[in-house]
Amino acid sequence: MTFPYISQIKVNNCFAYKDFLIPGSELKDFKHIVLTGKNGSGKTTILNRTAYLLTQLQDGKTKEVLVRGLKSSIQANKNHPMRTTWEQQIKEVEDIDLLHLGGTSNLLMEHSDAYIFSFFKALRKVELKQVSTVTKEEDFLSNLKKQDKAEDFTNQFKQYLVNKKVYEAFDYMNSKNERIDQNKLFFDNLTETLKSIFNDEKLQLSFVQESFEFYIKFKDGRQVTFNQLSDGFSAFLSILMDLFMRTDLIRKAKSDYSLEPEGIVLIDEPETHFHLSMQYEILPLINRLFPKIQLIIATHSPAIISSIKNAIVYDLTSKEEVADWILGSSYSELMIKHFGLDNEYSPVADKILLEINKAVKEKDANKLKLIFVENENYLTPSLKLEIESQIIHINASI
């Protein structure tokens, strides 16, 4: 049975924005959905509403049953202290509708033990809990699955790795070769991913058993723990840690280590704290590691929206789907045609250009020379050449 990936989001109410579809035409096959637009256009609100509704669906409730139950509770308990909460939950559920590929949203319940669902908010950072001992595997897995928030789940990543290392030793003692091979594959995959993120082919992931600590060792000799990473790498790794664990848990439960779990992952501002060059790598890397997970993204970054082919980009400001030309565009084109800037230059450059144009209209070569001298440190080579050419042209015409 086909997993019910989201084919369209119907926004009934998003504060000032109401009654529109994302995208305008329902998707006919699997694609990622990227939401963009100016501040206040509703990106985060729509992402939050989608996450909340999906959470309710995976808990075994349809939208209709959920709303009917909440309204019944309000009617029967008019003075209950939870009344305001129930009313807010009704609003959040009714604000959007989700259309799905391959069937209705009820299919989420049928897949609840075999699919991935996670929501990553804009402000995120890895704060892994310290590990003092090994936990019972069944107890740890049971508690891990009960975590409601992605950050609570991710905080257990070090414990998860420690358990895998310790149980790996038991597997060696008991000659469980298949589990040994799968454990090695997990850590090899994790290490290769870290190499890609940090652009370091010599990187190693080292485990110190005396302290139950993992160190990322770089080719230049530096070594850090996961909790010592910069905010940018921490924000990105929080996503990958979560997905690595969820994928591993599903594969183990199904006894199928070649399984590529299906699912839906929502990410608000995946570019958080990241340099522009790395922003371009985020979605392709997630897509490569987890090819059957649908990504629903909210972003301000031109690097993010132009980084992945199998996606539709929807502009919440204009209420239009963005054409595929973005994939072949320069960042300057994106900033002008999509993000609404007047030109590709900075505000400093804009002011200099204004002064240059005024001097050219007045045919004032001396003023151009003065602009050149006063702003030389801020002029690009092409702009310097343009000013020099205008000075020569003005002097030649006198």
C-alpha positions as YAML, in Angstrom:
chain: A
units: angstrom
residues:
- id: 1
  name: MET
  ca: [0.00, 0.00, 0.00]
- id: 2
  name: THR
  ca: [1.32, 3.44, -0.92]
- id: 3
  name: PHE
  ca: [2.32, 5.61, 2.01]
- id: 4
  name: PRO
  ca: [0.06, 8.71, 2.24]
- id: 5
  name: TYR
  ca: [2.53, 11.46, 1.48]
- id: 6
  name: ILE
  ca: [1.01, 14.94, 1.57]
- id: 7
  name: SER
  ca: [-0.18, 15.97, -1.88]
- id: 8
  name: GLN
  ca: [-1.75, 19.31, -0.92]
- id: 9
  name: ILE
  ca: [-2.29, 21.53, 2.11]
- id: 10
  name: LYS
  ca: [-5.61, 23.36, 2.23]
- id: 11
  name: VAL
  ca: [-5.23, 26.45, 4.40]
- id: 12
  name: ASN
  ca: [-8.62, 27.36, 5.82]
- id: 13
  name: ASN
  ca: [-7.36, 30.00, 8.22]
- id: 14
  name: CYS
  ca: [-3.88, 31.32, 8.88]
- id: 15
  name: PHE
  ca: [-4.52, 34.59, 10.70]
- id: 16
  name: ALA
  ca: [-4.76, 37.20, 7.91]
- id: 17
  name: TYR
  ca: [-4.46, 34.58, 5.16]
- id: 18
  name: LYS
  ca: [-7.39, 32.31, 4.36]
- id: 19
  name: ASP
  ca: [-8.74, 29.82, 1.85]
- id: 20
  name: PHE
  ca: [-5.86, 28.87, -0.43]
- id: 21
  name: LEU
  ca: [-4.12, 25.66, -1.55]
- id: 22
  name: ILE
  ca: [-0.45, 24.63, -1.33]
- id: 23
  name: PRO
  ca: [0.35, 23.89, -4.12]
- id: 24
  name: GLY
  ca: [-2.43, 25.19, -6.35]
- id: 25
  name: SER
  ca: [-2.79, 21.82, -8.09]
- id: 26
  name: GLU
  ca: [-2.68, 18.60, -6.11]
- id: 27
  name: LEU
  ca: [0.57, 16.62, -6.46]
- id: 28
  name: LYS
  ca: [0.26, 13.41, -8.44]
- id: 29
  name: ASP
  ca: [3.45, 11.80, -7.13]
- id: 30
  name: PHE
  ca: [6.00, 12.11, -4.35]
- id: 31
  name: LYS
  ca: [7.56, 15.57, -3.99]
- id: 32
  name: HIS
  ca: [8.96, 17.68, -1.20]
- id: 33
  name: ILE
  ca: [7.16, 20.92, -0.33]
- id: 34
  name: VAL
  ca: [9.14, 24.10, 0.35]
- id: 35
  name: LEU
  ca: [7.34, 27.12, 1.82]
- id: 36
  name: THR
  ca: [8.86, 30.54, 1.41]
- id: 37
  name: GLY
  ca: [7.70, 34.13, 1.68]
- id: 38
  name: LYS
  ca: [8.21, 37.31, 3.65]
- id: 39
  name: ASN
  ca: [8.03, 37.49, 7.45]
- id: 40
  name: GLY
  ca: [4.42, 37.28, 8.57]
- id: 41
  name: SER
  ca: [3.28, 35.33, 5.51]
- id: 42
  name: GLY
  ca: [2.39, 32.30, 7.63]
- id: 43
  name: LYS
  ca: [5.24, 29.82, 7.03]
- id: 44
  name: THR
  ca: [5.75, 28.80, 10.66]
- id: 45
  name: THR
  ca: [2.04, 28.83, 11.48]
- id: 46
  name: ILE
  ca: [1.22, 26.48, 8.62]
- id: 47
  name: LEU
  ca: [4.12, 24.21, 9.58]
- id: 48
  name: ASN
  ca: [2.93, 24.11, 13.21]
- id: 49
  name: ARG
  ca: [-0.66, 23.35, 12.19]
- id: 50
  name: THR
  ca: [0.49, 20.57, 9.85]
- id: 51
  name: ALA
  ca: [2.66, 19.03, 12.56]
- id: 52
  name: TYR
  ca: [-0.15, 19.14, 15.13]
- id: 53
  name: LEU
  ca: [-2.67, 17.53, 12.80]
- id: 54
  name: LEU
  ca: [-0.23, 14.78, 11.79]
- id: 55
  name: THR
  ca: [0.48, 14.10, 15.48]
- id: 56
  name: GLN
  ca: [-3.23, 13.57, 16.13]
- id: 57
  name: LEU
  ca: [-3.57, 11.31, 13.08]
- id: 58
  name: GLN
  ca: [-0.70, 9.09, 14.14]
- id: 59
  name: ASP
  ca: [-2.25, 8.80, 17.61]
- id: 60
  name: GLY
  ca: [-5.10, 6.90, 16.00]
- id: 61
  name: LYS
  ca: [-7.64, 9.68, 15.50]
- id: 62
  name: THR
  ca: [-9.21, 11.05, 12.38]
- id: 63
  name: LYS
  ca: [-9.72, 14.79, 12.16]
- id: 64
  name: GLU
  ca: [-13.49, 14.41, 12.38]
- id: 65
  name: VAL
  ca: [-13.36, 12.16, 15.44]
- id: 66
  name: LEU
  ca: [-10.91, 14.48, 17.18]
- id: 67
  name: VAL
  ca: [-13.01, 17.61, 16.64]
- id: 68
  name: ARG
  ca: [-16.23, 15.84, 17.59]
- id: 69
  name: GLY
  ca: [-14.66, 14.58, 20.82]
- id: 70
  name: LEU
  ca: [-13.31, 18.01, 21.78]
- id: 71
  name: LYS
  ca: [-16.65, 19.71, 21.10]
- id: 72
  name: SER
  ca: [-18.44, 17.09, 23.19]
- id: 73
  name: SER
  ca: [-16.02, 17.70, 26.07]
- id: 74
  name: ILE
  ca: [-16.62, 21.46, 25.88]
- id: 75
  name: GLN
  ca: [-20.40, 21.00, 25.77]
- id: 76
  name: ALA
  ca: [-20.42, 18.62, 28.72]
- id: 77
  name: ASN
  ca: [-17.91, 20.59, 30.82]
- id: 78
  name: LYS
  ca: [-18.58, 24.26, 30.17]
- id: 79
  name: ASN
  ca: [-16.60, 25.44, 33.21]
- id: 80
  name: HIS
  ca: [-13.75, 22.93, 32.92]
- id: 81
  name: PRO
  ca: [-10.22, 24.45, 33.30]
- id: 82
  name: MET
  ca: [-9.22, 22.73, 30.03]
- id: 83
  name: ARG
  ca: [-11.96, 24.47, 28.03]
- id: 84
  name: THR
  ca: [-9.63, 27.12, 26.56]
- id: 85
  name: THR
  ca: [-7.10, 24.45, 25.61]
- id: 86
  name: TRP
  ca: [-9.76, 22.35, 23.91]
- id: 87
  name: GLU
  ca: [-11.01, 25.36, 21.95]
- id: 88
  name: GLN
  ca: [-7.47, 26.12, 20.78]
- id: 89
  name: GLN
  ca: [-6.96, 22.51, 19.73]
- id: 90
  name: ILE
  ca: [-10.16, 22.63, 17.66]
- id: 91
  name: LYS
  ca: [-8.93, 25.79, 15.94]
- id: 92
  name: GLU
  ca: [-5.52, 24.30, 15.18]
- id: 93
  name: VAL
  ca: [-7.06, 21.19, 13.68]
- id: 94
  name: GLU
  ca: [-9.68, 23.06, 11.65]
- id: 95
  name: ASP
  ca: [-7.25, 25.69, 10.31]
- id: 96
  name: ILE
  ca: [-5.91, 23.27, 7.67]
- id: 97
  name: ASP
  ca: [-6.80, 20.12, 5.76]
- id: 98
  name: LEU
  ca: [-4.24, 17.65, 4.43]
- id: 99
  name: LEU
  ca: [-4.75, 15.78, 1.19]
- id: 100
  name: HIS
  ca: [-2.71, 12.60, 0.75]
- id: 101
  name: LEU
  ca: [-1.27, 10.49, -2.02]
- id: 102
  name: GLY
  ca: [-2.36, 6.89, -2.10]
- id: 103
  name: GLY
  ca: [-5.42, 7.18, 0.09]
- id: 104
  name: THR
  ca: [-6.83, 8.98, 3.10]
- id: 105
  name: SER
  ca: [-5.09, 10.18, 6.24]
- id: 106
  name: ASN
  ca: [-6.41, 7.06, 8.03]
- id: 107
  name: LEU
  ca: [-3.51, 5.19, 6.45]
- id: 108
  name: LEU
  ca: [-1.19, 6.95, 8.88]
- id: 109
  name: MET
  ca: [-2.66, 4.83, 11.66]
- id: 110
  name: GLU
  ca: [-1.99, 1.64, 9.71]
- id: 111
  name: HIS
  ca: [1.67, 2.68, 9.25]
- id: 112
  name: SER
  ca: [2.19, 3.99, 12.79]
- id: 113
  name: ASP
  ca: [4.84, 1.42, 13.73]
- id: 114
  name: ALA
  ca: [6.74, 1.63, 10.45]
- id: 115
  name: TYR
  ca: [6.93, 5.26, 9.39]
- id: 116
  name: ILE
  ca: [8.85, 8.33, 10.49]
- id: 117
  name: PHE
  ca: [7.21, 11.54, 11.58]
- id: 118
  name: SER
  ca: [9.16, 14.39, 13.15]
- id: 119
  name: PHE
  ca: [8.95, 18.17, 13.43]
- id: 120
  name: PHE
  ca: [12.00, 20.40, 13.93]
- id: 121
  name: LYS
  ca: [11.41, 23.96, 15.06]
- id: 122
  name: ALA
  ca: [13.61, 26.87, 14.03]
- id: 123
  name: LEU
  ca: [15.49, 27.19, 17.32]
- id: 124
  name: ARG
  ca: [17.19, 23.86, 17.91]
- id: 125
  name: LYS
  ca: [20.48, 22.69, 19.33]
- id: 126
  name: VAL
  ca: [21.88, 19.36, 20.42]
- id: 127
  name: GLU
  ca: [22.04, 19.01, 24.20]
- id: 128
  name: LEU
  ca: [22.79, 15.34, 24.60]
- id: 129
  name: LYS
  ca: [22.16, 13.90, 28.04]
- id: 130
  name: GLN
  ca: [25.19, 12.56, 29.87]
- id: 131
  name: VAL
  ca: [25.48, 8.78, 30.03]
- id: 132
  name: SER
  ca: [26.53, 7.03, 33.24]
- id: 133
  name: THR
  ca: [25.52, 3.47, 32.50]
- id: 134
  name: VAL
  ca: [24.02, 1.17, 29.91]
- id: 135
  name: THR
  ca: [20.24, 0.88, 29.95]
- id: 136
  name: LYS
  ca: [18.20, -2.21, 29.24]
- id: 137
  name: GLU
  ca: [17.60, -2.25, 25.55]
- id: 138
  name: GLU
  ca: [13.87, -2.92, 25.71]
- id: 139
  name: ASP
  ca: [13.31, -0.25, 28.37]
- id: 140
  name: PHE
  ca: [15.34, 2.30, 26.45]
- id: 141
  name: LEU
  ca: [13.55, 1.66, 23.17]
- id: 142
  name: SER
  ca: [10.17, 1.82, 24.89]
- id: 143
  name: ASN
  ca: [10.93, 5.15, 26.56]
- id: 144
  name: LEU
  ca: [12.45, 6.55, 23.40]
- id: 145
  name: LYS
  ca: [9.29, 5.91, 21.40]
- id: 146
  name: LYS
  ca: [7.21, 7.79, 23.97]
- id: 147
  name: GLN
  ca: [9.06, 11.09, 23.47]
- id: 148
  name: ASP
  ca: [6.61, 13.68, 22.13]
- id: 149
  name: LYS
  ca: [9.09, 16.36, 21.10]
- id: 150
  name: ALA
  ca: [11.90, 15.92, 18.58]
- id: 151
  name: GLU
  ca: [14.40, 17.58, 20.93]
- id: 152
  name: ASP
  ca: [13.54, 15.15, 23.74]
- id: 153
  name: PHE
  ca: [14.08, 12.27, 21.35]
- id: 154
  name: THR
  ca: [17.40, 13.66, 20.06]
- id: 155
  name: ASN
  ca: [18.73, 14.28, 23.57]
- id: 156
  name: GLN
  ca: [18.92, 10.49, 23.98]
- id: 157
  name: PHE
  ca: [21.27, 10.07, 21.00]
- id: 158
  name: LYS
  ca: [24.43, 9.51, 23.07]
- id: 159
  name: GLN
  ca: [22.65, 6.92, 25.23]
- id: 160
  name: TYR
  ca: [21.52, 5.23, 22.03]
- id: 161
  name: LEU
  ca: [25.08, 5.10, 20.69]
- id: 162
  name: VAL
  ca: [26.50, 3.85, 23.99]
- id: 163
  name: ASN
  ca: [23.93, 1.07, 24.15]
- id: 164
  name: LYS
  ca: [24.76, 0.04, 20.59]
- id: 165
  name: LYS
  ca: [28.48, -0.10, 21.40]
- id: 166
  name: VAL
  ca: [27.98, -2.18, 24.54]
- id: 167
  name: TYR
  ca: [25.52, -4.57, 22.94]
- id: 168
  name: GLU
  ca: [27.92, -4.87, 20.02]
- id: 169
  name: ALA
  ca: [30.44, -6.36, 22.45]
- id: 170
  name: PHE
  ca: [27.82, -8.86, 23.65]
- id: 171
  name: ASP
  ca: [27.08, -9.76, 20.02]
- id: 172
  name: TYR
  ca: [30.77, -10.50, 19.46]
- id: 173
  name: MET
  ca: [30.80, -12.75, 22.53]
- id: 174
  name: ASN
  ca: [27.73, -14.59, 21.27]
- id: 175
  name: SER
  ca: [28.84, -14.69, 17.60]
- id: 176
  name: LYS
  ca: [25.75, -12.87, 16.35]
- id: 177
  name: ASN
  ca: [27.39, -11.94, 13.08]
- id: 178
  name: GLU
  ca: [24.36, -10.39, 11.38]
- id: 179
  name: ARG
  ca: [23.82, -7.93, 14.24]
- id: 180
  name: ILE
  ca: [27.55, -7.17, 14.31]
- id: 181
  name: ASP
  ca: [27.49, -6.35, 10.60]
- id: 182
  name: GLN
  ca: [24.42, -4.13, 10.94]
- id: 183
  name: ASN
  ca: [25.91, -2.30, 13.91]
- id: 184
  name: LYS
  ca: [29.10, -1.65, 11.96]
- id: 185
  name: LEU
  ca: [27.03, -0.41, 9.01]
- id: 186
  name: PHE
  ca: [25.20, 2.04, 11.32]
- id: 187
  name: PHE
  ca: [28.41, 3.56, 12.69]
- id: 188
  name: ASP
  ca: [30.08, 3.60, 9.26]
- id: 189
  name: ASN
  ca: [27.09, 5.47, 7.85]
- id: 190
  name: LEU
  ca: [27.14, 7.93, 10.74]
- id: 191
  name: THR
  ca: [30.88, 8.53, 10.30]
- id: 192
  name: GLU
  ca: [30.57, 9.03, 6.54]
- id: 193
  name: THR
  ca: [27.78, 11.54, 7.13]
- id: 194
  name: LEU
  ca: [29.95, 13.48, 9.58]
- id: 195
  name: LYS
  ca: [32.78, 13.47, 7.04]
- id: 196
  name: SER
  ca: [30.43, 14.98, 4.48]
- id: 197
  name: ILE
  ca: [29.07, 17.63, 6.85]
- id: 198
  name: PHE
  ca: [32.51, 18.75, 8.03]
- id: 199
  name: ASN
  ca: [34.19, 18.23, 4.64]
- id: 200
  name: ASP
  ca: [36.90, 16.13, 6.29]
- id: 201
  name: GLU
  ca: [37.74, 12.75, 4.74]
- id: 202
  name: LYS
  ca: [40.04, 11.90, 7.65]
- id: 203
  name: LEU
  ca: [37.38, 12.47, 10.31]
- id: 204
  name: GLN
  ca: [36.88, 9.71, 12.86]
- id: 205
  name: LEU
  ca: [34.19, 9.00, 15.45]
- id: 206
  name: SER
  ca: [35.88, 7.69, 18.56]
- id: 207
  name: PHE
  ca: [34.27, 6.02, 21.59]
- id: 208
  name: VAL
  ca: [35.92, 6.25, 25.04]
- id: 209
  name: GLN
  ca: [34.34, 3.46, 27.03]
- id: 210
  name: GLU
  ca: [35.64, 4.62, 30.43]
- id: 211
  name: SER
  ca: [33.64, 7.85, 30.23]
- id: 212
  name: PHE
  ca: [30.87, 6.69, 27.87]
- id: 213
  name: GLU
  ca: [31.79, 9.61, 25.61]
- id: 214
  name: PHE
  ca: [32.01, 10.01, 21.84]
- id: 215
  name: TYR
  ca: [34.54, 12.33, 20.20]
- id: 216
  name: ILE
  ca: [34.61, 13.67, 16.67]
- id: 217
  name: LYS
  ca: [38.28, 13.73, 15.67]
- id: 218
  name: PHE
  ca: [39.36, 16.00, 12.81]
- id: 219
  name: LYS
  ca: [42.38, 15.64, 10.53]
- id: 220
  name: ASP
  ca: [44.05, 18.68, 12.10]
- id: 221
  name: GLY
  ca: [44.11, 16.99, 15.51]
- id: 222
  name: ARG
  ca: [41.12, 18.75, 17.07]
- id: 223
  name: GLN
  ca: [38.51, 16.65, 18.83]
- id: 224
  name: VAL
  ca: [35.11, 17.67, 20.18]
- id: 225
  name: THR
  ca: [32.07, 16.02, 21.68]
- id: 226
  name: PHE
  ca: [28.64, 16.43, 20.12]
- id: 227
  name: ASN
  ca: [27.74, 18.97, 22.81]
- id: 228
  name: GLN
  ca: [30.74, 21.14, 21.90]
- id: 229
  name: LEU
  ca: [29.75, 21.73, 18.28]
- id: 230
  name: SER
  ca: [28.91, 25.18, 16.95]
- id: 231
  name: ASP
  ca: [25.26, 26.22, 16.83]
- id: 232
  name: GLY
  ca: [25.08, 25.65, 13.08]
- id: 233
  name: PHE
  ca: [26.40, 22.09, 13.07]
- id: 234
  name: SER
  ca: [24.44, 21.35, 16.24]
- id: 235
  name: ALA
  ca: [21.18, 22.51, 14.63]
- id: 236
  name: PHE
  ca: [21.73, 20.35, 11.57]
- id: 237
  name: LEU
  ca: [22.95, 17.29, 13.48]
- id: 238
  name: SER
  ca: [19.90, 17.44, 15.72]
- id: 239
  name: ILE
  ca: [17.85, 16.56, 12.62]
- id: 240
  name: LEU
  ca: [20.15, 13.79, 11.47]
- id: 241
  name: MET
  ca: [20.48, 12.25, 14.94]
- id: 242
  name: ASP
  ca: [16.71, 12.03, 15.24]
- id: 243
  name: LEU
  ca: [16.32, 10.42, 11.82]
- id: 244
  name: PHE
  ca: [19.20, 8.00, 12.29]
- id: 245
  name: MET
  ca: [17.63, 6.68, 15.50]
- id: 246
  name: ARG
  ca: [14.10, 6.45, 14.13]
- id: 247
  name: THR
  ca: [15.31, 4.66, 11.00]
- id: 248
  name: ASP
  ca: [17.42, 2.22, 12.99]
- id: 249
  name: LEU
  ca: [14.53, 1.45, 15.36]
- id: 250
  name: ILE
  ca: [12.15, 0.68, 12.49]
- id: 251
  name: ARG
  ca: [14.70, -1.51, 10.69]
- id: 252
  name: LYS
  ca: [15.37, -3.46, 13.88]
- id: 253
  name: ALA
  ca: [11.67, -3.90, 14.66]
- id: 254
  name: LYS
  ca: [11.04, -5.18, 11.12]
- id: 255
  name: SER
  ca: [14.27, -7.28, 11.06]
- id: 256
  name: ASP
  ca: [14.99, -5.67, 7.71]
- id: 257
  name: TYR
  ca: [18.17, -3.61, 7.68]
- id: 258
  name: SER
  ca: [17.80, -2.75, 3.99]
- id: 259
  name: LEU
  ca: [14.44, -1.06, 4.64]
- id: 260
  name: GLU
  ca: [14.15, 2.62, 3.70]
- id: 261
  name: PRO
  ca: [11.40, 3.88, 6.04]
- id: 262
  name: GLU
  ca: [8.74, 6.16, 4.64]
- id: 263
  name: GLY
  ca: [7.48, 9.21, 6.44]
- id: 264
  name: ILE
  ca: [7.06, 12.96, 6.70]
- id: 265
  name: VAL
  ca: [9.53, 15.38, 8.30]
- id: 266
  name: LEU
  ca: [8.82, 19.07, 8.85]
- id: 267
  name: ILE
  ca: [11.70, 21.52, 9.29]
- id: 268
  name: ASP
  ca: [11.38, 25.22, 10.11]
- id: 269
  name: GLU
  ca: [14.39, 27.16, 8.76]
- id: 270
  name: PRO
  ca: [16.86, 24.33, 8.02]
- id: 271
  name: GLU
  ca: [19.43, 27.04, 7.28]
- id: 272
  name: THR
  ca: [19.58, 28.07, 10.97]
- id: 273
  name: HIS
  ca: [23.11, 29.24, 11.91]
- id: 274
  name: PHE
  ca: [24.60, 27.84, 8.70]
- id: 275
  name: HIS
  ca: [27.03, 29.44, 6.25]
- id: 276
  name: LEU
  ca: [25.55, 29.90, 2.75]
- id: 277
  name: SER
  ca: [27.76, 27.19, 1.19]
- id: 278
  name: MET
  ca: [26.50, 24.61, 3.67]
- id: 279
  name: GLN
  ca: [22.87, 25.67, 3.27]
- id: 280
  name: TYR
  ca: [23.02, 24.35, -0.28]
- id: 281
  name: GLU
  ca: [24.02, 20.88, 1.02]
- id: 282
  name: ILE
  ca: [21.40, 20.38, 3.75]
- id: 283
  name: LEU
  ca: [18.37, 19.10, 1.83]
- id: 284
  name: PRO
  ca: [20.32, 17.00, -0.72]
- id: 285
  name: LEU
  ca: [22.11, 15.24, 2.14]
- id: 286
  name: ILE
  ca: [18.87, 14.47, 4.03]
- id: 287
  name: ASN
  ca: [17.25, 13.34, 0.78]
- id: 288
  name: ARG
  ca: [20.19, 11.05, -0.01]
- id: 289
  name: LEU
  ca: [20.24, 9.47, 3.46]
- id: 290
  name: PHE
  ca: [16.46, 9.10, 3.76]
- id: 291
  name: PRO
  ca: [15.11, 8.89, 0.19]
- id: 292
  name: LYS
  ca: [11.54, 7.93, 1.10]
- id: 293
  name: ILE
  ca: [10.92, 10.71, 3.60]
- id: 294
  name: GLN
  ca: [8.90, 13.68, 2.38]
- id: 295
  name: LEU
  ca: [10.32, 17.00, 3.56]
- id: 296
  name: ILE
  ca: [8.06, 19.97, 4.26]
- id: 297
  name: ILE
  ca: [10.26, 23.01, 4.74]
- id: 298
  name: ALA
  ca: [9.80, 26.67, 5.69]
- id: 299
  name: THR
  ca: [12.75, 28.84, 4.68]
- id: 300
  name: HIS
  ca: [14.07, 32.32, 3.87]
- id: 301
  name: SER
  ca: [17.19, 31.00, 2.13]
- id: 302
  name: PRO
  ca: [17.75, 31.18, -1.65]
- id: 303
  name: ALA
  ca: [20.32, 28.40, -1.24]
- id: 304
  name: ILE
  ca: [17.73, 26.11, 0.34]
- id: 305
  name: ILE
  ca: [14.98, 26.69, -2.23]
- id: 306
  name: SER
  ca: [17.36, 26.12, -5.17]
- id: 307
  name: SER
  ca: [19.11, 23.06, -3.74]
- id: 308
  name: ILE
  ca: [16.77, 20.17, -4.50]
- id: 309
  name: LYS
  ca: [15.01, 19.13, -7.71]
- id: 310
  name: ASN
  ca: [12.20, 16.87, -6.55]
- id: 311
  name: ALA
  ca: [10.29, 19.66, -4.81]
- id: 312
  name: ILE
  ca: [7.67, 22.31, -5.34]
- id: 313
  name: VAL
  ca: [8.41, 25.75, -3.93]
- id: 314
  name: TYR
  ca: [5.38, 27.76, -2.84]
- id: 315
  name: ASP
  ca: [5.57, 31.50, -2.16]
- id: 316
  name: LEU
  ca: [3.12, 32.39, 0.60]
- id: 317
  name: THR
  ca: [3.48, 36.10, -0.14]
- id: 318
  name: SER
  ca: [2.24, 35.87, -3.74]
- id: 319
  name: LYS
  ca: [0.22, 32.65, -3.17]
- id: 320
  name: GLU
  ca: [1.88, 31.12, -6.22]
- id: 321
  name: GLU
  ca: [4.04, 28.12, -6.96]
- id: 322
  name: VAL
  ca: [7.56, 29.20, -7.93]
- id: 323
  name: ALA
  ca: [8.64, 28.08, -11.40]
- id: 324
  name: ASP
  ca: [11.44, 25.57, -11.91]
- id: 325
  name: TRP
  ca: [13.78, 28.31, -13.18]
- id: 326
  name: ILE
  ca: [14.97, 28.76, -9.60]
- id: 327
  name: LEU
  ca: [17.07, 25.60, -9.91]
- id: 328
  name: GLY
  ca: [19.15, 27.18, -12.67]
- id: 329
  name: SER
  ca: [19.33, 30.65, -11.16]
- id: 330
  name: SER
  ca: [22.12, 32.62, -9.60]
- id: 331
  name: TYR
  ca: [21.58, 33.89, -6.07]
- id: 332
  name: SER
  ca: [21.40, 37.46, -7.38]
- id: 333
  name: GLU
  ca: [18.52, 36.46, -9.69]
- id: 334
  name: LEU
  ca: [16.71, 34.79, -6.81]
- id: 335
  name: MET
  ca: [17.13, 37.80, -4.55]
- id: 336
  name: ILE
  ca: [15.60, 40.09, -7.20]
- id: 337
  name: LYS
  ca: [12.96, 37.93, -8.90]
- id: 338
  name: HIS
  ca: [11.82, 35.84, -5.95]
- id: 339
  name: PHE
  ca: [12.75, 37.57, -2.70]
- id: 340
  name: GLY
  ca: [11.68, 40.99, -3.95]
- id: 341
  name: LEU
  ca: [14.87, 43.05, -3.63]
- id: 342
  name: ASP
  ca: [15.31, 45.99, -6.01]
- id: 343
  name: ASN
  ca: [18.67, 44.78, -7.26]
- id: 344
  name: GLU
  ca: [21.56, 42.45, -6.45]
- id: 345
  name: TYR
  ca: [23.60, 45.07, -4.58]
- id: 346
  name: SER
  ca: [23.93, 45.79, -0.87]
- id: 347
  name: PRO
  ca: [22.47, 48.98, 0.67]
- id: 348
  name: VAL
  ca: [26.02, 50.44, 0.80]
- id: 349
  name: ALA
  ca: [26.50, 49.76, -2.91]
- id: 350
  name: ASP
  ca: [23.05, 51.19, -3.68]
- id: 351
  name: LYS
  ca: [24.03, 54.52, -2.12]
- id: 352
  name: ILE
  ca: [27.31, 54.63, -4.05]
- id: 353
  name: LEU
  ca: [25.52, 53.82, -7.32]
- id: 354
  name: LEU
  ca: [23.04, 56.63, -6.69]
- id: 355
  name: GLU
  ca: [25.90, 59.10, -6.29]
- id: 356
  name: ILE
  ca: [27.63, 57.75, -9.42]
- id: 357
  name: ASN
  ca: [24.48, 58.06, -11.55]
- id: 358
  name: LYS
  ca: [23.94, 61.62, -10.35]
- id: 359
  name: ALA
  ca: [27.55, 62.59, -11.21]
- id: 360
  name: VAL
  ca: [27.26, 60.97, -14.64]
- id: 361
  name: LYS
  ca: [24.06, 62.90, -15.42]
- id: 362
  name: GLU
  ca: [25.80, 66.12, -14.37]
- id: 363
  name: LYS
  ca: [28.90, 65.11, -16.40]
- id: 364
  name: ASP
  ca: [31.02, 65.89, -13.33]
- id: 365
  name: ALA
  ca: [34.30, 63.98, -13.71]
- id: 366
  name: ASN
  ca: [35.77, 65.54, -10.56]
- id: 367
  name: LYS
  ca: [32.84, 64.34, -8.50]
- id: 368
  name: LEU
  ca: [33.27, 60.84, -9.91]
- id: 369
  name: LYS
  ca: [36.95, 60.91, -8.92]
- id: 370
  name: LEU
  ca: [35.97, 61.96, -5.40]
- id: 371
  name: ILE
  ca: [33.41, 59.12, -5.16]
- id: 372
  name: PHE
  ca: [36.12, 56.73, -6.33]
- id: 373
  name: VAL
  ca: [38.64, 57.86, -3.70]
- id: 374
  name: GLU
  ca: [36.17, 57.99, -0.80]
- id: 375
  name: ASN
  ca: [34.66, 54.58, -1.53]
- id: 376
  name: GLU
  ca: [37.57, 52.65, -3.03]
- id: 377
  name: ASN
  ca: [37.53, 50.01, -0.30]
- id: 378
  name: TYR
  ca: [33.87, 49.23, -0.98]
- id: 379
  name: LEU
  ca: [33.99, 49.04, -4.79]
- id: 380
  name: THR
  ca: [34.07, 45.76, -6.66]
- id: 381
  name: PRO
  ca: [36.53, 45.53, -9.58]
- id: 382
  name: SER
  ca: [33.67, 45.84, -12.09]
- id: 383
  name: LEU
  ca: [32.31, 48.96, -10.35]
- id: 384
  name: LYS
  ca: [35.78, 50.52, -10.26]
- id: 385
  name: LEU
  ca: [36.15, 49.90, -13.99]
- id: 386
  name: GLU
  ca: [32.72, 51.45, -14.63]
- id: 387
  name: ILE
  ca: [33.62, 54.66, -12.75]
- id: 388
  name: GLU
  ca: [36.98, 54.94, -14.54]
- id: 389
  name: SER
  ca: [35.27, 54.46, -17.92]
- id: 390
  name: GLN
  ca: [32.71, 57.17, -17.11]
- id: 391
  name: ILE
  ca: [35.48, 59.59, -16.09]
- id: 392
  name: ILE
  ca: [37.34, 58.95, -19.37]
- id: 393
  name: HIS
  ca: [34.12, 59.33, -21.37]
- id: 394
  name: ILE
  ca: [33.20, 62.65, -19.66]
- id: 395
  name: ASN
  ca: [36.71, 64.09, -20.10]
- id: 396
  name: ALA
  ca: [36.76, 63.05, -23.77]
- id: 397
  name: SER
  ca: [33.45, 64.80, -24.44]
- id: 398
  name: ILE
  ca: [34.54, 68.14, -22.94]
...
